[in-house]
Amino acid sequence: MSGGDAERPAVVVLLAAGADRALLHEVCAGAEEEGVPTRVDPAPQGDAVGLAHEAAGRSALRTGIGIGEDGAVAVHHATLPADAPVGLAGPDAAGAERRNVGHLAARIVKVLPLA
């Protein structure tokens, strides 16, 4: 083992600049309620689906969440095509729907049924 600090595996959440940071609470809480940690990284811009796909590529767990400038939230897996997220909550989604995106991300990581 090396002496460096290894970052613990987590679902990466990319938050677009200009997106409402309050959305993070519901999204991250959903994943963490399932026992899966999240790591939030800023993104200069982007839509939820594109950010989620990029986040999945950054995640050691190969699962990512994107929060777009418009407030939409998506969850993606690194093995899926960029335009095919696993789940999406639109910009007008309720808090429970956003929390569900976090739950969905955690269920992907834990290899549990998505429904």
DALIN-V598476 format. One record per residue. N is the residue number from 1. PHI is phi in radians with two decimals (999 if undefined). PSI is psi as a letter, one per 30 degrees, with the letter a starting at -180 (999 if undefined). D_FIRST is the distance of its C-alpha to the first C-alpha in Angstrom with 1 decimal. Layout:
N PHI PSI D_FIRST
N PHI PSI D_FIRST
This chain:
1 999 k 0.0
2 -1.50 l 3.8
3 -1.51 f 6.6
4 -1.34 l 8.6
5 -1.44 j 10.5
6 -1.47 k 10.1
7 -1.32 k 13.7
8 -1.29 k 14.8
9 -1.05 k 16.8
10 -2.72 l 20.4
11 -1.29 k 23.8
12 -1.49 k 24.6
13 -1.99 j 28.1
14 -1.73 k 29.8
15 -1.91 j 32.8
16 -1.17 k 35.5
17 -1.01 k 37.0
18 1.60 f 40.3
19 -1.31 l 39.2
20 -1.21 j 40.0
21 -1.12 f 36.9
22 -1.13 f 38.5
23 -1.12 f 37.6
24 -1.00 e 33.9
25 -0.98 e 34.7
26 -1.15 e 36.1
27 -1.09 e 33.7
28 -1.16 e 30.5
29 -1.07 e 32.1
30 -1.04 e 32.9
31 -1.19 e 29.3
32 -1.23 f 28.1
33 -1.10 f 30.9
34 -1.58 g 29.4
35 1.49 g 26.0
36 -1.98 k 24.3
37 -1.29 l 23.1
38 -2.14 l 24.4
39 -2.30 k 23.5
40 -1.72 k 26.6
41 -2.12 k 26.9
42 -1.35 l 30.2
43 -2.29 k 32.0
44 -1.12 e 35.1
45 -2.92 l 37.2
46 2.47 l 37.5
47 -1.63 l 38.8
48 -1.02 e 36.9
49 -1.17 e 36.5
50 -1.09 e 35.2
51 -1.15 e 32.8
52 -1.11 e 31.5
53 -1.14 e 30.9
54 -1.10 e 29.0
55 -1.09 e 27.0
56 -1.08 e 26.1
57 -1.19 f 24.8
58 -1.48 f 22.5
59 -1.49 k 21.2
60 -1.10 f 18.1
61 -1.55 f 20.7
62 1.08 g 23.2
63 -2.26 k 25.8
64 -2.45 l 27.4
65 -2.19 k 30.5
66 -2.07 k 32.8
67 -2.02 j 35.4
68 -1.37 l 38.1
69 -1.01 e 40.5
70 -1.50 f 43.2
71 1.67 f 41.3
72 -1.21 l 40.6
73 -2.29 k 37.3
74 -2.29 l 35.7
75 -2.11 k 32.7
76 -2.46 l 31.4
77 -2.07 k 29.0
78 -1.08 f 27.4
79 -1.49 f 29.1
80 -1.58 l 32.6
81 -1.04 k 35.0
82 -0.97 e 35.0
83 -1.66 g 38.4
84 -2.22 i 37.7
85 -1.19 l 35.9
86 -1.30 e 35.4
87 -2.67 l 37.3
88 -2.61 k 39.2
89 -2.01 k 41.0
90 -1.19 l 43.7
91 -1.07 f 44.4
92 -1.73 g 46.9
93 -1.14 k 44.8
94 -1.32 l 44.9
95 -0.97 e 41.9
96 -1.13 e 41.6
97 -1.19 e 41.2
98 -1.18 e 38.4
99 -1.09 e 36.6
100 -1.10 e 37.1
101 -1.08 e 35.2
102 -1.10 e 32.2
103 -1.05 e 32.8
104 -1.06 e 33.1
105 -1.03 e 29.7
106 -1.14 e 28.1
107 -1.17 e 30.1
108 -1.10 e 28.9
109 -1.05 e 25.2
110 -1.48 g 26.1
111 0.95 h 28.3
112 -1.93 l 31.4
113 -0.99 k 35.0
114 -1.48 f 35.8
115 -1.73 999 39.4
